[in-house]
Amino acid sequence: MAEHRDDRDGTVTEFGKLVNLTPRQLQDWLERDESKAAGQHRGGGESTGHASGRRIVELLRTSRSDLSDDDVAHMRKVNGYIKRHLAQRPSGDVTDTTWRHSLMNWGHDPLKDR
């Protein structure tokens, strides 16, 4: 049980470090056309990353003690996505790239000062 708690705490802590947009910043970003255009769209609908962004806003507004196992599982997915995507950074200025926009849908702006 303690190992599960350590894994859970580690996931939540890592999520807090990797997701560097506030709930308001992310919510505002998700309203923009650039956000809606980025990512893989299933059947012409909302992209996976955009849907995840909406969930991340909710997670950021949830107290740690109220997080469900499903919430923590989504945080783990977000952590993995952000780390994998950061490793694929393209060369040059990334300010207005789909790469950055996709990361921002997942709550991380690679240009934001930490």
C-alpha positions in Angstrom: 0.0 0.0 0.0 2.8 2.5 0.8 4.4 1.8 -2.6 1.1 2.7 -4.2 0.9 5.9 -2.2 4.5 6.8 -3.1 3.7 6.2 -6.8 0.6 8.3 -6.5 2.4 11.1 -4.7 5.2 11.0 -7.2 2.7 11.2 -10.1 0.9 14.2 -8.6 4.1 16.0 -7.8 5.5 15.4 -11.3 2.3 16.6 -12.8 2.6 19.8 -10.7 6.1 20.4 -12.1 5.3 19.5 -15.8 2.0 21.4 -16.1 3.2 25.0 -16.0 0.0 26.7 -17.2 -2.5 27.9 -14.6 -6.1 26.7 -14.9 -7.1 30.1 -16.3 -4.2 30.2 -18.8 -5.0 26.8 -20.0 -8.7 27.5 -20.2 -8.1 30.7 -22.2 -5.6 28.8 -24.5 -8.2 26.1 -25.2 -10.6 28.7 -26.6 -8.1 29.8 -29.3 -8.2 28.4 -32.9 -4.5 27.4 -32.7 -5.4 25.1 -29.8 -8.4 23.5 -31.6 -6.3 22.9 -34.7 -3.4 21.1 -33.0 -3.2 17.4 -32.3 -4.8 14.2 -33.7 -8.5 14.6 -34.4 -10.7 11.5 -34.3 -13.4 11.5 -36.9 -13.2 15.3 -37.3 -14.1 16.0 -33.7 -12.0 17.3 -30.8 -8.4 16.3 -30.7 -7.1 14.0 -27.9 -4.9 16.8 -26.5 -7.7 19.4 -26.5 -10.0 17.0 -24.6 -7.1 16.2 -22.2 -6.6 20.0 -21.7 -10.2 20.4 -20.5 -9.6 17.5 -18.1 -6.3 19.1 -16.9 -8.2 22.3 -16.0 -10.5 20.3 -13.8 -7.5 18.4 -12.2 -5.7 21.7 -11.5 -8.7 22.9 -9.6 -9.1 19.7 -7.6 -7.4 19.4 -4.2 -4.9 16.7 -3.9 -6.9 14.8 -1.3 -10.0 14.7 -3.6 -8.1 13.1 -6.6 -9.5 9.8 -7.7 -7.4 6.9 -9.0 -8.8 7.8 -12.4 -7.6 11.4 -12.0 -4.1 10.2 -11.0 -4.1 7.8 -14.0 -4.8 10.7 -16.3 -2.0 12.8 -14.6 0.4 9.9 -15.4 -0.7 10.0 -19.0 -0.2 13.7 -19.1 3.3 13.4 -17.6 4.3 10.8 -20.1 3.0 12.8 -23.0 4.7 16.0 -22.0 8.1 14.3 -21.4 7.9 12.4 -24.8 6.9 15.5 -26.7 9.6 17.7 -25.1 12.2 15.1 -26.3 11.0 15.7 -29.9 11.6 19.5 -29.8 12.1 20.8 -33.4 15.1 23.0 -34.2 14.6 26.7 -34.5 12.0 29.1 -33.2 9.1 27.1 -31.8 6.9 30.0 -30.9 4.2 29.5 -33.5 4.5 25.7 -34.1 2.0 22.9 -33.9 4.6 21.2 -31.6 4.2 24.0 -29.0 0.5 24.3 -29.5 0.1 20.6 -28.9 2.1 20.7 -25.7 0.1 23.7 -24.5 -3.1 21.7 -25.0 -1.6 19.3 -22.4 -0.9 22.1 -20.0 2.8 22.8 -20.7 4.2 25.9 -22.5 7.9 25.2 -23.4 8.5 28.9 -23.6 7.1 29.8 -20.2 9.6 30.8 -17.6 9.6 28.4 -14.7 
